[in-house]
């Protein structure tokens, strides 16, 4: 095993990246969304709880697993409270910012919880021996499915059958490539697929713009990753266990597919999508809307009416969603100042940002921050570079359709939007905290006693040597050459 200090050094990379960007913008005035609440910047030291939380997520399961397993909830809340108190009592319009963050968190939890519960009541039994070809087909199917039911829905539907068919030959890379392909990159073709793209849709990016402009990077990346996976899986060998397989595919809990229809439909119940649609936030001053009420209602009904054989076969429990809920409440709270500092940097340096910088900055920060607000910050910066307002739907539509840059020799606006979209979605696979399904897949795999890479091992053994070269190819072909 590598020495302790080396592990700590590697685990600090993601957190240090955020801190470096924070330190570059201590005095920049910022107005990302046009609201007064963003006209100031928090002190740099307020980003420290976020850095500490990232470090503890990275090192806890490795160096102090018993403490982390029993107290990660308290750690997340304790680190989030000082930041929340600072915004509540010290920051200008801080209360409004906290309320907005709470609304985003509730919307986030409502969506992934409902998808988690509905998918947990569907049991897919594939009575076949795991082979490289079967695994590759499952990953490709999941990549397509992620665009219909979201990366969370596809991950929860397929992770358990994927683990079962590979029983006896399961390696760490099996889990990692599932996260790469199904939990992240697969959902890059529709706004339903991944939260950043849905936020872009709410801001004015046409629904079918995504598939029209991202199909090529999606196809190339999925193809390259599947090819790498096949090479690794061929080396892994066959399942040595003597077992007869009938070859049948059985589906238990079909009724839960019916819940997916209103669940996906409720995603669009937003005043930004349907003008005049009632907003509970404005009417009753609550931090949630009709959409979230419908989602959580579906989750409760789906659980109460679920097929017990399906729940039992999936070994369904709430531990994965519990871990995500507690850790992300800390992440959402502590990342407020980090996002403001990074957003300020994007805004103040937008004029000198090339499409290459937008791609890599959005991508790297989406790996260590929630990729949805990171997408919005860099989208605002890119629109500002073209003299447009990210709060204007008409401006976002104009930006997405293609505008010539005011800078001679620069590329059209469409390429900027492509770079930001690809960076936000693809790089979410870079760490376990880059996207919510990553954590849930990790937790489910650990419950089956699979060999799951640690936070640090995931980055240095798989993300850096596998994802970085692939993302580098995408950058060179689409955004440089």
C-alpha positions in Angstrom: 0.0 0.0 0.0 1.2 3.5 -0.8 2.4 5.5 2.2 -0.1 7.5 4.2 1.3 10.9 3.2 1.1 10.0 -0.5 -2.6 9.1 -0.1 -3.3 12.4 1.6 -1.5 14.3 -1.1 -3.5 12.7 -3.8 -6.8 13.1 -2.0 -6.1 16.8 -1.6 -5.9 17.4 -5.3 -9.6 18.0 -5.8 -10.0 20.3 -2.8 -6.8 22.2 -3.6 -8.1 22.9 -7.1 -11.1 24.7 -5.6 -9.0 26.6 -3.1 -6.6 27.8 -5.8 -9.4 29.2 -7.9 -10.8 30.8 -4.7 -7.5 32.5 -3.9 -7.4 34.1 -7.3 -10.5 36.1 -6.8 -10.4 37.8 -3.4 -11.6 41.2 -4.5 -13.7 40.8 -7.7 -17.2 42.2 -7.8 -19.6 39.7 -9.1 -23.1 39.7 -10.4 -23.7 36.3 -12.0 -27.5 36.4 -12.0 -28.2 40.0 -11.9 -29.4 39.9 -8.3 -28.0 42.0 -5.5 -27.3 38.9 -3.4 -24.3 38.2 -5.7 -22.8 41.7 -5.7 -20.4 40.8 -2.9 -17.9 38.0 -2.4 -17.4 36.0 0.8 -14.0 35.8 2.5 -11.8 33.1 1.1 -11.5 31.3 4.5 -15.2 30.5 4.3 -14.4 27.9 1.6 -12.4 26.0 4.2 -15.3 23.8 5.5 -15.9 22.7 1.9 -12.2 21.7 1.5 -12.3 19.9 4.8 -15.4 18.0 3.9 -13.9 16.9 0.6 -10.8 15.7 2.4 -12.8 13.8 4.9 -14.9 12.1 2.2 -11.7 11.1 0.5 -9.8 9.9 3.6 -12.5 8.8 6.0 -13.4 5.3 4.6 -9.6 4.6 4.1 -7.9 5.8 7.3 -10.7 6.0 10.0 -13.6 3.8 8.6 -15.3 3.1 12.0 -15.5 6.8 12.9 -16.6 7.8 9.4 -19.3 5.1 9.2 -20.9 6.1 12.4 -20.4 9.9 12.3 -20.3 11.1 8.6 -23.8 12.6 9.1 -22.6 14.7 12.0 -19.5 15.7 10.2 -21.4 16.9 7.2 -23.9 18.9 9.3 -21.2 20.4 11.6 -19.2 21.6 8.7 -22.3 23.1 7.0 -23.6 25.0 10.0 -20.9 27.7 10.2 -21.3 28.5 6.5 -25.1 28.7 6.8 -24.8 30.9 9.9 -22.4 33.3 8.2 -24.8 33.7 5.3 -27.8 34.0 7.6 -26.3 36.8 9.8 -23.3 38.3 8.0 -23.9 38.3 4.3 -25.9 40.8 2.3 -29.1 39.0 1.1 -27.6 35.8 2.7 -31.0 34.6 3.8 -32.2 34.6 0.2 -29.2 32.7 -0.9 -29.7 30.1 1.8 -33.3 29.7 0.8 -32.4 29.3 -2.9 -29.8 26.6 -1.9 -32.4 24.8 0.2 -34.8 24.8 -2.7 -32.2 23.3 -5.0 -31.3 20.7 -2.4 -35.0 19.7 -1.9 -35.5 19.5 -5.7 -32.3 17.4 -6.0 -33.2 15.0 -3.2 -36.8 14.7 -4.4 -35.7 13.6 -7.8 -33.0 11.1 -6.9 -35.1 9.7 -4.0 -38.1 9.0 -6.1 -36.1 7.5 -8.9 -34.2 5.4 -6.3 -37.4 4.0 -4.7 -39.3 3.4 -8.0 -36.2 1.6 -9.5 -35.8 -0.4 -6.3 -39.2 -2.0 -6.8 -38.2 -3.3 -10.3 -36.2 -6.6 -10.3 -34.3 -7.5 -13.5 -33.0 -11.1 -13.3 -30.6 -11.9 -16.1 -29.8 -15.7 -15.8 -26.7 -15.6 -17.8 -23.0 -15.8 -17.0 -21.2 -12.4 -17.1 -19.0 -12.1 -20.2 -17.2 -9.1 -21.7 -19.8 -8.9 -24.5 -22.8 -9.1 -22.2 -21.3 -6.5 -19.9 -20.5 -4.2 -22.8 -24.1 -4.5 -24.1 -25.5 -3.8 -20.6 -23.3 -0.6 -20.4 -24.4 0.5 -23.8 -28.1 -0.1 -23.0 -27.7 1.8 -19.8 -26.1 4.7 -21.6 -29.1 5.0 -23.9 -31.6 4.4 -21.1 -30.0 7.2 -19.0 -31.4 9.8 -21.5 -34.9 8.6 -20.9 -35.0 8.0 -17.1 -32.0 10.0 -16.0 -28.6 8.8 -14.9 -30.0 8.1 -11.4 -32.9 6.0 -12.8 -30.7 4.0 -15.2 -28.1 3.4 -12.5 -30.6 2.1 -10.0 -32.4 -0.1 -12.5 -29.2 -1.8 -13.8 -26.6 -1.8 -11.0 -28.0 -4.9 -9.2 -28.4 -7.1 -12.2 -25.0 -6.0 -13.4 -23.5 -7.1 -10.1 -25.4 -10.4 -10.1 -24.3 -11.5 -13.6 -20.7 -10.8 -12.7 -20.7 -12.6 -9.4 -17.5 -14.6 -9.0 -15.6 -12.4 -11.5 -16.4 -8.9 -10.3 -13.4 -6.5 -10.3 -13.1 -2.9 -9.2 -13.0 -1.7 -12.8 -16.5 -3.2 -13.3 -18.0 -0.7 -10.8 -15.9 2.2 -12.1 -16.9 1.8 -15.7 -20.5 1.4 -14.7 -20.2 4.8 -13.0 -18.3 6.3 -16.0 -20.8 5.2 -18.7 -24.2 4.8 -17.1 -24.1 7.1 -14.1 -22.6 10.1 -16.0 -21.6 10.3 -19.6 -24.5 8.2 -20.9 -27.0 10.9 -19.9 -25.6 13.6 -22.2 -28.1 13.4 -25.0 -31.3 14.9 -23.4 -32.0 17.5 -20.7 -33.6 14.6 -18.7 -30.3 12.8 -18.7 -28.3 15.0 -16.3 -29.1 17.9 -14.0 -26.8 20.5 -15.7 -28.5 20.0 -19.1 -32.0 20.3 -17.5 -31.0 23.6 -15.9 -29.8 24.7 -19.3 -33.2 23.7 -20.7 -34.9 25.8 -18.0 -32.7 28.7 -18.9 -33.7 28.6 -22.6 -31.5 26.0 -24.3 -33.9 24.2 -26.8 -34.7 20.6 -25.7 -33.3 19.0 -28.9 -30.2 21.2 -29.0 -28.5 18.7 -26.8 -28.7 15.7 -29.0 -28.1 17.7 -32.1 -24.8 19.1 -30.8 -23.5 16.5 -28.3 -24.2 13.2 -30.2 -20.6 13.1 -31.6 -18.7 13.6 -28.3 -21.2 11.2 -26.7 -20.6 8.6 -29.3 -16.8 8.9 -29.4 -16.5 8.9 -25.6 -18.9 6.0 -25.0 -17.2 4.1 -27.8 -13.7 4.6 -26.4 -14.6 3.8 -22.9 -16.5 0.6 -23.9 -13.5 -0.5 -26.0 -11.1 0.1 -23.0 -13.6 -1.8 -20.8 -13.7 -4.8 -23.1 -9.9 -5.0 -23.1 -9.9 -5.0 -19.2 -12.8 -7.5 -19.0 -11.2 -9.9 -21.5 -8.1 -9.9 -19.2 -10.3 -10.6 -16.2 -11.1 -14.1 -17.4 -14.2 -16.2 -16.9 -16.3 -17.0 -13.9 -14.8 -20.1 -12.4 -17.9 -21.0 -10.4 -19.7 -24.1 -11.7 -23.2 -22.9 -12.2 -26.0 -23.6 -14.8 -27.6 -20.6 -16.5 -31.0 -20.8 -18.2 -30.4 -17.7 -20.3 -33.8 -16.2 -19.3 -34.4 -12.5 -18.5 -37.1 -12.0 -15.9 -38.8 -8.8 -15.0 -40.5 -8.5 -11.6 -42.4 -5.4 -10.4 -43.5 -4.2 -13.8 -46.1 -1.9 -12.3 -43.3 0.4 -11.1 -42.6 1.4 -14.7 -46.0 3.1 -14.7 -44.7 5.4 -11.9 -41.9 6.5 -14.1 -44.3 8.2 -16.5 -45.7 10.8 -14.1 -42.3 11.0 -12.4 -40.5 12.1 -15.6 -43.5 14.2 -16.6 -43.4 16.1 -13.3 -39.8 17.3 -14.1 -41.3 19.8 -16.5 -43.8 21.2 -14.0 -41.9 24.4 -13.6 -42.9 28.1 -14.2 -39.7 28.4 -16.3 -41.0 25.7 -18.7 -44.8 26.3 -18.5 -45.5 30.1 -18.3 -48.1 30.8 -15.6 -47.7 27.4 -13.9 -48.4 27.9 -10.1 -45.4 28.3 -7.9 -45.8 27.1 -4.3 -42.7 29.1 -3.4 -44.4 32.4 -4.3 -47.9 31.5 -3.0 -47.0 29.8 0.3 -43.3 30.8 0.7 -42.1 27.2 1.1 -38.8 25.9 -0.3 -40.4 23.4 -2.7 -42.9 23.4 -5.5 -45.6 21.2 -6.9 -43.0 19.2 -8.8 -41.3 18.1 -5.6 -44.6 17.3 -3.9 -45.5 15.0 -6.8 -42.1 13.3 -6.8 -42.1 12.5 -3.1 -45.7 11.3 -3.3 -44.8 8.9 -6.1 -41.9 7.7 -4.0 -44.1 6.9 -1.0 -46.8 5.3 -3.1 -44.3 3.2 -5.1 -42.7 1.9 -1.9 -46.0 1.1 -0.2 -47.3 -0.8 -3.3 -44.0 -2.3 -4.4 -43.7 -6.0 -5.2 -42.1 -7.5 -2.1 -40.2 -10.2 -4.2 -38.7 -7.3 -6.2 -37.6 -5.4 -3.1 -36.2 -8.6 -1.5 -34.4 -9.6 -4.7 -32.8 -6.2 -4.9 -32.0 -6.3 -1.2 -33.6 -2.9 -1.1 -32.8 -0.5 1.8 -32.5 3.2 2.3 -28.8 3.3 3.3 -27.6 4.5 -0.2 -30.0 7.4 -0.4 -29.4 8.2 3.3 -25.7 8.6 2.7 -26.3 10.8 -0.3 -28.8 12.9 1.6 -26.5 13.6 4.5 -23.3 14.1 2.6 -24.9 16.4 0.0 -26.6 18.6 2.6 -23.1 19.4 3.8 -21.8 19.8 0.2 -24.7 22.1 -0.8 -24.1 24.3 2.2 -20.4 24.5 2.2 -20.0 24.9 -1.5 -22.0 28.2 -1.6 -18.9 30.4 -1.0 -16.7 28.2 -3.3 -19.2 28.6 -6.1 -19.4 32.4 -5.6 -15.7 32.7 -5.8 -15.4 30.5 -8.8 -18.4 32.3 -10.5 -16.7 35.6 -9.9 -13.6 34.3 -11.5 -15.5 33.1 -14.5 -17.4 36.4 -14.9 -14.4 38.7 -14.4 -12.1 36.6 -16.8 -14.8 35.7 -19.4 -13.3 38.0 -22.0 -9.9 36.3 -21.9 -11.4 32.8 -21.6 -11.0 30.7 -24.7 -13.3 27.8 -25.4 -10.5 25.5 -24.2 -10.5 27.2 -20.8 -14.3 27.0 -20.5 -14.1 23.2 -21.3 -11.4 22.4 -18.8 -12.4 24.8 -16.0 -16.1 23.6 -16.2 -15.0 20.0 -16.3 -12.4 19.9 -13.5 -14.6 21.9 -11.2 -17.7 19.8 -12.0 -15.7 16.8 -10.7 -15.3 18.3 -7.3 -18.4 20.5 -7.1 -22.0 19.9 -7.9 -21.9 20.0 -11.7 -25.3 21.8 -12.0 -24.4 25.2 -10.4 -20.9 24.9 -11.9 -22.6 24.7 -15.4 -24.7 27.7 -14.6 -21.8 29.8 -13.4 -19.7 29.2 -16.6 -22.8 29.6 -18.8 -23.3 33.0 -17.3 -19.6 33.8 -17.9 -19.8 32.7 -21.6 -23.0 34.6 -22.2 -21.4 37.7 -20.6 -18.5 37.4 -23.1 -21.0 37.7 -25.9 -22.8 40.6 -24.2 -25.8 38.5 -23.2 -27.7 37.9 -20.0 -28.1 34.3 -18.6 -31.4 35.3 -17.0 -32.9 36.1 -20.4 -34.4 33.1 -22.1 -34.3 35.0 -25.4 -30.6 35.7 -24.9 -29.9 32.0 -24.1 -31.8 30.9 -27.2 -29.8 33.3 -29.4 -26.6 32.1 -27.8 -27.5 28.4 -28.4 -28.3 29.0 -32.1 -24.9 30.4 -32.8 -23.4 33.9 -32.7 -20.2 35.3 -33.9 -17.8 36.2 -31.1 -17.0 40.0 -30.6 -13.3 38.9 -30.5 -11.7 38.6 -33.9 -10.6 35.0 -34.7 -12.7 33.5 -31.9 -15.2 30.6 -32.4 -19.0 30.9 -32.5 -21.1 30.8 -29.3 -22.4 27.3 -30.1 -19.0 25.8 -29.4 -18.8 27.5 -26.0 -22.1 26.0 -25.0 -20.9 22.6 -26.2 -17.7 22.9 -24.2 -19.6 23.9 -21.0 -22.2 21.1 -21.5 -19.7 18.4 -22.2 -17.4 19.5 -19.4 -20.2 19.6 -16.8 -21.7 16.2 -17.7 -18.6 14.1 -18.6 -16.4 15.3 -15.8 -19.1 14.4 -13.3 -17.6 10.9 -13.6 -14.2 12.1 -12.3 -14.9 11.5 -8.6 -17.6 9.9 -6.4 -19.0 13.3 -5.5 -19.2 14.6 -9.1 -22.7 13.2 -9.5 -25.3 11.8 -7.0 -25.6 8.3 -8.7 -21.9 7.7 -8.2 -22.3 7.6 -4.5 -25.4 5.4 -4.6 -23.7 2.9 -7.0 -20.7 2.8 -4.7 -22.8 2.2 -1.6 -24.9 -0.6 -3.3 -21.8 -2.3 -4.5 -20.2 -2.2 -1.0 -23.3 -3.8 0.5 -22.7 -6.8 -1.8 -19.2 -6.9 -0.5 -17.8 -6.1 -3.9 -14.2 -4.8 -4.1 -15.0 -1.0 -4.6 -12.1 1.5 -5.1 -11.6 4.1 -2.4 -12.2 7.8 -3.2 -8.5 8.3 -3.9 -7.9 5.1 -5.7 -10.9 5.8 -8.0 -9.2 9.1 -9.1 -5.5 8.0 -9.5 -6.1 4.5 -10.8 -9.0 5.1 -13.1 -10.1 8.7 -13.6 -6.6 10.2 -14.4 -5.2 7.4 -16.6 -8.5 6.5 -18.4 -10.8 9.6 -18.4 -8.2 12.3 -18.9 -6.8 10.9 -22.1 -10.3 10.3 -23.5 -11.4 13.8 -22.5 -8.2 15.2 -24.0 -9.1 13.6 -27.3 -12.6 15.1 -27.2 -11.0 18.5 -26.5 -8.4 18.3 -29.3 -10.9 17.1 -32.0 -13.9 19.4 -31.1 -12.5 22.4 -29.3 -8.9 22.9 -30.4 -8.4 21.4 -33.9 
